[in-house]
C-alpha cells in the first residue's frame, strides 16, 4: 500500500513547500522541524492502523474505560539523514524501542555507487510492527538493504516506511524486493530519477540540509 500524504489538502503541503524551497531550507532549524512535523503526522496516521486493547484506568474520581496500544512499534532510522524524521515519530510513539542503521552511498569515480552498511543496532523485531524513517526514497537500494539486515534479526509483523519524498522507481524497487507486509507513507511522490540516483525535483541532500555538508569519500 502506498499513501501519498499530499494527495489531500492539509498542512503537509505547506511544510513540504518549505522543505523543498531552496531559500527556506537554508534555515537548518526550520528544515529539521518540518521533517519532525512530517514524522508526527505519519505517526498519527500509522497509529490508526495498529491494534488496541481495552484498559480500565483509575482517575481521581473513578474508573475510565480507555483504549491503548496492544504493543509498541519499533522505530528504525537510517543515519544520519533520518534523525529528524525519526524524532517526529518518537514524539508520538514515545514508548517505542529503537533501531539505528548506517547505510549510505559509497560513490565511485565513474558516477556509480554501492550501498555500504556498516552498523546496525536493533532490539528484537520478531512479530513487531517496524516503522523505518528515511527522508528520501530514491533508488530504494539502501532501504532494501536495511530491511534485509533488520529482517535477519527477526520477521516483523508489518513494515511501515516513512519518507518525505519518494520516487516511483524506488517505490517499485522496494515492492519487488521486500517480502514482509509493507506500507509506504510519503509526504509526496516525484516521478523523475537522474542517472546518478537523485530525485527530481526532490529537495536536495536531506542529511546535509539538516546537519551540514559532509566530506565526500
C-alpha positions in Angstrom: 0.0 0.0 0.0 1.3 3.5 -0.9 -0.1 6.6 0.9 0.8 10.0 -0.6 0.1 12.4 2.3 0.0 15.3 -0.2 -3.0 14.0 -2.1 -5.4 15.6 0.4 -5.3 19.3 1.3 -3.5 19.6 4.7 -0.6 21.3 6.4 1.7 18.6 4.9 1.7 20.5 1.7 2.7 23.7 3.5 5.6 22.0 5.2 6.7 20.3 2.1 6.8 23.5 0.2 9.2 24.9 2.8 11.3 21.7 2.9 11.7 21.8 -0.9 12.3 25.6 -1.1 16.0 26.4 -1.8 15.5 29.6 0.1 13.6 28.4 3.2 15.5 25.2 3.6 18.7 27.2 4.2 17.4 27.6 7.7 18.5 24.3 9.2 16.4 24.5 12.3 13.3 25.1 10.3 14.2 22.3 7.9 14.6 19.8 10.8 11.4 21.0 12.5 9.4 20.5 9.3 10.9 17.0 9.0 9.8 16.3 12.5 6.3 17.6 11.7 6.0 15.1 8.8 7.1 12.3 11.2 4.5 13.4 13.7 1.7 13.3 11.0 2.9 9.9 9.8 2.9 8.6 13.3 -0.7 9.7 13.9 -1.8 8.2 10.6 0.0 4.9 11.3 -1.5 4.8 14.8 -4.9 4.3 13.2 -3.8 1.0 11.7 -2.4 -0.6 14.9 -4.1 -2.9 17.3 -5.6 -1.6 20.6 -6.9 -3.2 23.8 -9.4 -2.0 26.4 -8.0 -1.0 29.7 -9.6 0.4 32.9 -7.8 3.5 34.1 -8.2 4.8 37.7 -8.8 8.6 37.7 -9.1 10.7 40.9 -12.9 10.4 40.6 -13.5 6.9 39.3 -12.7 4.4 36.5 -12.3 5.3 32.9 -12.6 2.7 30.1 -9.7 3.6 27.7 -8.2 2.0 24.6 -4.5 1.8 24.5 -1.9 0.3 22.1 -1.7 -3.5 22.5 2.0 -3.3 21.8 4.5 -0.6 20.9 6.1 -0.5 17.4 9.9 -0.5 16.8 11.2 2.8 15.3 14.1 2.4 13.0 16.0 5.1 11.0 18.9 5.4 8.6 21.8 7.5 10.0 22.2 10.5 9.7 19.6 11.9 7.4 16.7 10.1 9.1 17.2 11.5 12.6 14.8 14.5 12.3 12.0 12.4 10.8 12.7 9.7 13.4 12.4 12.3 16.2 8.9 13.3 14.9 7.8 9.7 15.1 9.3 9.4 18.6 7.3 12.4 19.7 4.1 10.3 19.3 5.4 6.8 19.8 7.3 7.8 22.9 7.4 4.4 24.5 8.8 2.6 21.4 12.1 0.7 21.1 14.6 1.9 18.5 16.9 0.6 15.8 19.6 2.5 14.0 21.3 1.7 10.7 24.2 3.4 9.0 23.5 2.8 5.3 25.0 5.2 2.8 26.0 5.6 -0.9 29.7 4.9 -1.4 30.4 6.8 -4.7 32.9 5.8 -7.4 34.8 8.0 -9.8 32.6 6.9 -12.7 29.5 8.2 -11.0 28.2 4.8 -9.9 27.8 3.9 -6.2 27.4 0.9 -3.9 25.4 0.8 -0.7 27.6 0.5 2.3 26.0 -0.7 5.6 28.5 -0.7 8.4 26.4 -0.5 11.7 23.1 -2.0 12.9 21.8 -1.6 16.5 18.3 -3.1 17.0 16.1 -4.7 19.5 14.1 -7.8 18.5 11.6 -7.1 15.7 10.2 -10.6 15.6 6.4 -10.3 15.3 6.6 -6.5 15.8 5.4 -3.6 13.8 8.5 -1.9 12.4 8.5 1.8 11.3 11.5 2.8 9.2 12.1 6.5 8.5 14.4 7.8 5.8 13.7 11.3 4.2 14.4 10.2 0.6 13.3 7.0 -1.2 15.2 7.4 -4.5 16.6 4.1 -6.0 15.4 2.1 -3.0 18.7 0.2 -2.8 19.7 1.4 0.7 16.2 0.9 2.1 16.1 -2.7 0.8 19.5 -3.5 2.2 18.4 -2.0 5.5 15.3 -4.1 5.6 17.3 -7.3 4.7 19.6 -6.7 7.6 16.8 -5.9 10.1 14.9 -9.0 9.0 17.9 -11.1 9.7 17.2 -10.2 13.4 13.5 -11.3 13.1 10.5 -11.3 10.9 8.4 -8.2 11.5 4.6 -8.3 11.6 4.3 -5.3 9.3 6.8 -2.7 8.0 5.8 1.0 7.6 8.2 3.1 5.6 8.0 6.9 6.3 9.7 9.2 3.8 9.4 12.9 3.0 9.8 12.4 -0.8 9.6 9.1 -2.7 10.3 8.4 -6.4 8.1 5.9 -8.3 11.2 4.0 -9.3 12.3 3.5 -5.7 8.8 2.5 -4.6 8.7 -0.2 -7.3 12.1 -1.5 -6.4 11.2 -1.8 -2.7 7.9 -3.5 -3.5 9.8 -6.1 -5.8 12.5 -6.8 -3.2 10.6 -7.0 0.1 8.6 -10.0 1.3 7.2 -8.6 4.6 3.8 -6.9 4.5 4.6 -3.3 3.6 3.1 0.2 3.7 4.9 3.3 2.3 3.9 6.7 3.7 5.3 9.5 1.6 5.0 13.2 2.1 4.9 13.4 -1.7 5.9 11.3 -4.7 8.1 12.5 -7.6 8.4 10.6 -10.9 11.9 11.5 -12.1 15.2 10.0 -11.1 18.5 11.2 -12.5 21.2 8.8 -13.8 23.1 9.4 -10.6 20.1 8.4 -8.5 18.8 11.8 -7.3 15.1 12.6 -7.2 13.8 15.5 -9.4 12.5 17.9 -8.3 13.2 16.4 -4.9 14.7 18.6 -2.2 18.4 18.1 -2.3 20.5 16.2 0.2 18.4 15.9 3.4 21.3 15.0 5.6 23.4 18.0 4.5 20.4 20.3 4.8 19.6 19.1 8.4 23.2 18.7 9.8 25.7 20.4 7.4 27.7 19.4 4.4 29.8 16.2 4.8 33.1 15.3 3.3 32.7 13.0 0.3 34.5 9.6 0.5 
